Amino acid sequence: MNQPHIYIVAAEKSGDELGAKLVSAIRKLENGDVKISGIGGSAMHRIGIISPIDISPLSILGFLEGLKSYPLILQLVNEAADAIISSKADACVLIDSWGFTMRVAKRLKKIGYKGKIIKYVAPQVWAMREGRSKILAEGVDHLLTIHAFDAPYFTRHGLPVTYVGNPVFDQEYDTGDGQGLRDSYCIPPNAPVLAMLFGSRLSEIQTLAQPFADAVRRLKIAMPELVIIAPVSDNISTDVMAAVAQHDALQDVILLNEDKKLDCFDLAVASISCSGTVTTQLACAGVPTIVAYRLNWLTYQIAKRLYKPDYISIVNIAAGDELMPECIQNLCTGENLARRALAYLQNEQTRQIASKNLLSAVKVMREGSGAITAGHTCDRAAIAIHKILH
């Protein structure tokens, strides 16, 4: 084929970051002899992908929130599909974000898109809504998955699947400069440090701000010398600052740029974290972590009837054990978060055991990714896309 044209679609922050890495990997693999267009955010913009639509309204979590935003979502779906059709791209890669990307895929099929439609990151049908596997098989031409155990759910419906590995394991998590961070912020040498991770969506910050603030207040009473640090990405910094303004106790938290995350992991002896990819990253760094999560009432009632695993954290699910204590929904209170965090902060042996167990679990998970070729996840994804096009 002549110079291939690939269109990348990423609707949320994590997808945007994955999309940026994929663009770079494709460019490297094709020696620059490739045209790439896309829809994404700041990460893709930094490497020259100018998005024709603003993805910020798509960071939606929950059934009720989705209903409220449905007209806007449909508008953006149509705009995205029209942009892809106009580009005449040979392939469209839809990254994660099930609700948005699958609507885009259906729209593309309906209006006669001739290129290959590739889904990158499978919906977690092993956790809930297994029927989505058939829907995906009907809507796309190929699936790139990050879990080795995903394939049978989709191949049974005739969808070709390529396992490319989990991007979480591409990074080394023992490279942070905790001492440098301690020195930069004049944190006393013997002061214990707790990392606090607010989440990556506005809805997560809004639902967790109050229990996090209450936990901070209780922790500071129990351990006045405790220092709490929070790496915050640019796309949620305004939302976090709004939460700080609303909850006085959060003013005791030192807010840092996200590029200090590994330094925070290196310095922290424990963490309170919103559930998500970051909890796996914390496990990779061996940081004992309390996992927190809340949904609105209606979304939670629906989710608890559909969700199959005993835990929500991937590390806990993989281990079959609550290696990271989970405070979910009504259990997500400042009292519970503080009590569980103090169990780590005040007992070195408890911390060491928790850290060792997390690192052992992650080692098993990494080895599960070992049945693939060397290189980073996005390098393997780029190779898979190349093969699909050729």
Number of C-alpha atoms within 10 A of each C-alpha: 6 6 11 16 18 25 24 26 30 28 27 23 22 16 22 24 16 20 28 24 21 21 25 17 20 24 16 14 15 15 9 12 14 15 16 21 22 28 24 28 27 18 18 27 15 10 12 14 21 15 20 13 16 12 20 14 12 20 15 21 15 16 16 15 13 17 10 11 13 12 11 13 20 14 10 20 23 16 15 25 22 16 19 25 18 10 15 15 21 19 23 28 25 28 26 23 21 18 15 21 21 20 19 24 25 17 18 24 17 9 11 9 21 13 20 18 21 22 27 26 22 23 20 15 16 14 15 16 14 15 10 17 24 16 14 22 21 15 21 22 19 23 27 24 22 21 18 17 11 22 20 13 21 22 15 12 14 14 21 15 22 20 23 28 27 19 14 17 18 13 11 12 19 13 12 18 16 18 14 12 16 17 11 9 9 9 16 12 9 8 13 18 21 28 26 25 23 27 23 24 18 19 18 19 22 16 18 24 21 20 21 28 23 20 23 26 20 19 24 16 11 14 15 11 15 20 20 23 22 22 22 23 19 12 15 17 18 13 18 23 15 14 20 19 12 14 15 12 19 23 15 16 17 14 18 15 12 15 11 18 25 21 21 27 29 22 22 21 22 27 27 29 24 26 24 17 16 17 25 22 21 24 25 25 21 26 29 30 30 24 22 30 24 23 20 15 13 11 16 15 11 12 16 10 9 13 15 14 14 12 19 19 23 16 23 20 15 14 17 13 13 15 21 23 19 25 21 17 16 9 15 20 22 22 18 18 27 23 16 17 22 16 13 22 23 13 10 12 10 13 20 16 13 21 24 15 18 25 17 16 21 22 14 13 18 17 9 15 18 12 12 13 12 9 11 18 23 23 21 22 22 22 16 19 21 14 9 13 15 8
